[in-house]
């Protein structure tokens, strides 16, 4: 009888302890799984942050390369513009020299000067004045009377007022106005007319006086045979 009671007691004790052990084991297992997940997510977060840092570094590098490329393009454009300006200047110099050589090979018969001090070209203007057309008509009359095979060289000049490049353009416009008149009014062949602009480069009087500037604003027509 006593043995039976002890057996029953052991069984009851075992039954009461078993649920507690099972609960602790479950808790330990659950906590372990949670810790593993936390650790895994922490690693994933660190990896993501590292990828972000690398991406930011690449973006910074790309921005730097783009800025450098922009600077290089700007420098290249400036160099190209400078080269174009130099080529233009060389072209003008070569043209002027060619005209000069051609003029040296021919004999100067006479020349006519149209300048503001004689009541002709005005400051900043390229329109051919009436006084200038009269002088040109007289010149052509002499050419027709001589009946020589001639060439006409027209030089445009300005004073030193204003921009140098603009003065070159103004001198050319004045010379072209004379050329147009000789062709349209007197039918002088265009291939026998050379036009060149010296701008402010060849003054005949000082540019520091009003009178001198008026003399420098001129067109010189040279008749060569």
ZIPEKA-V626532 format. One record per residue. N is the residue number from 1. RES is the residue in one small letter. SS is DSSP state (h for helix, s for strand, l for the rest). PHI is phi in degrees with one decimal (999 if undefined). Layout:
n = (N;N)
res = (RES;RES)
ss = (SS;SS)
phi = (PHI;PHI)
//
This chain:
n = (1;2;3;4;5;6;7;8;9;10;11;12;13;14;15;16;17;18;19;20;21;22;23;24;25;26;27;28;29;30;31;32;33;34;35;36;37;38;39;40;41;42;43;44;45;46;47;48;49;50;51;52;53;54;55;56;57;58;59;60;61;62;63;64;65;66;67;68;69;70;71;72;73;74;75;76;77;78;79;80;81;82;83;84;85;86;87;88;89;90;91;92;93;94;95;96;97;98;99;100;101;102;103;104;105;106;107;108;109;110;111;112;113;114;115;116;117;118;119;120;121;122;123;124;125;126;127;128;129;130;131;132;133;134;135;136;137;138;139;140;141;142;143;144;145;146;147;148;149;150;151;152;153;154;155;156;157;158;159;160;161;162;163;164;165;166;167;168;169;170;171;172;173;174;175;176;177;178;179;180;181;182;183;184;185;186;187;188;189;190;191;192;193;194;195;196;197;198;199;200;201;202;203;204;205;206;207;208;209;210;211;212;213;214;215;216;217;218;219;220;221;222;223;224;225)
res = (x;x;x;x;x;x;x;x;x;x;x;x;x;x;x;x;x;x;x;x;x;x;x;x;x;x;x;x;x;x;x;x;x;x;x;x;x;x;x;x;x;x;x;x;x;x;x;x;x;x;x;x;x;x;x;x;x;x;x;x;x;x;x;x;x;x;x;x;x;x;x;x;x;x;x;x;x;x;x;x;x;x;x;x;x;x;x;x;x;x;x;x;x;x;x;x;x;x;x;x;x;x;x;x;x;x;x;x;x;x;x;x;x;x;x;x;x;x;x;x;x;x;x;x;x;x;x;x;x;x;x;x;x;x;x;x;x;x;x;x;x;x;x;x;x;x;x;x;x;x;x;x;x;x;x;x;x;x;x;x;x;x;x;x;x;x;x;x;x;x;x;x;x;x;x;x;x;x;x;x;x;x;x;x;x;x;x;x;x;x;x;x;x;x;x;x;x;x;x;x;x;x;x;x;x;x;x;x;x;x;x;x;x;x;x;x;x;x;x;x;x;x;x;x;x)
ss = (l;h;h;h;h;h;h;h;h;h;h;h;h;h;h;h;h;h;h;h;h;h;h;h;h;h;h;h;h;h;h;h;h;h;h;h;h;h;h;h;h;h;h;h;h;h;h;h;h;h;h;h;h;h;h;h;h;h;h;h;h;h;h;h;h;h;h;h;h;h;h;h;h;h;h;h;h;h;h;h;h;h;h;h;h;h;h;h;h;h;h;h;h;h;h;h;h;h;h;h;h;h;h;h;h;l;l;s;s;s;s;s;s;s;s;h;h;h;l;l;l;l;l;l;l;l;l;l;l;h;h;h;h;h;h;h;h;h;h;h;h;h;h;h;h;h;l;l;l;l;s;s;s;s;s;s;s;l;l;l;l;l;l;h;h;h;h;h;h;h;h;h;h;h;h;h;h;h;h;h;h;h;h;h;h;h;l;l;l;h;h;h;s;s;s;s;s;s;s;l;l;l;l;l;l;l;l;l;l;h;h;h;h;h;h;h;l;s;s;s;s;s;s;s;l)
phi = (999;-60.6;-63.9;-65.9;-65.6;-66.6;-62.8;-62.5;-63.4;-63.0;-63.9;-63.0;-61.3;-62.7;-65.0;-77.4;-81.9;-57.4;-60.1;-64.7;-65.5;-64.1;-66.2;-63.1;-65.3;-64.0;-64.0;-60.7;-65.5;-64.2;-61.0;-61.9;-64.8;-63.1;-61.3;-62.5;-64.5;-61.1;-60.2;-64.2;-66.3;-62.6;-64.6;-61.7;-62.4;-62.4;-63.7;-64.3;-62.6;-65.1;-63.3;-62.5;-62.2;-64.4;-63.1;-62.4;-63.5;-66.1;-62.5;-61.6;-64.6;-63.3;-59.9;-63.7;-64.2;-64.1;-64.0;-63.5;-63.8;-62.7;-63.4;-63.7;-64.3;-63.2;-64.4;-63.9;-63.1;-63.9;-63.9;-64.8;-64.0;-65.0;-63.0;-64.2;-63.8;-65.7;-62.1;-62.8;-64.3;-63.4;-61.7;-63.1;-62.9;-63.3;-64.6;-63.0;-65.8;-61.4;-64.2;-64.4;-63.2;-61.0;-67.4;-66.7;-78.6;-111.9;-94.3;-75.7;-84.6;-164.1;-140.1;-124.2;-114.8;-109.1;-137.0;-67.6;-67.6;-105.5;83.2;-114.9;-56.0;-96.1;-57.8;73.3;-111.1;-120.8;-69.1;-75.6;-71.9;-63.6;-59.6;-69.4;-64.6;-62.9;-65.3;-68.5;-61.3;-63.3;-62.5;-64.3;-60.5;-65.9;-62.3;-67.0;-69.8;-74.2;53.3;-100.2;-80.5;-121.4;-125.6;-117.7;-113.0;-114.8;-109.9;-100.4;-131.3;-136.5;-86.0;-93.1;-71.0;87.7;-72.8;-62.2;-64.1;-64.3;-66.0;-62.4;-65.8;-66.0;-61.2;-67.4;-62.5;-65.7;-64.7;-65.4;-63.9;-68.0;-59.0;-61.4;-64.5;-62.5;-77.1;-74.9;-87.6;-119.9;56.4;-73.1;-57.0;-63.9;-70.7;-101.3;-121.7;-105.8;-122.9;-147.8;-114.0;-102.1;56.7;-96.4;-74.0;-126.2;-71.5;-106.7;-151.1;-62.1;-87.4;-90.9;-126.9;-62.7;-64.5;-64.1;-64.2;-63.6;-70.2;-75.3;-81.9;-151.5;-125.6;-108.5;-108.8;-107.0;-104.1;-118.4;-124.1)
//
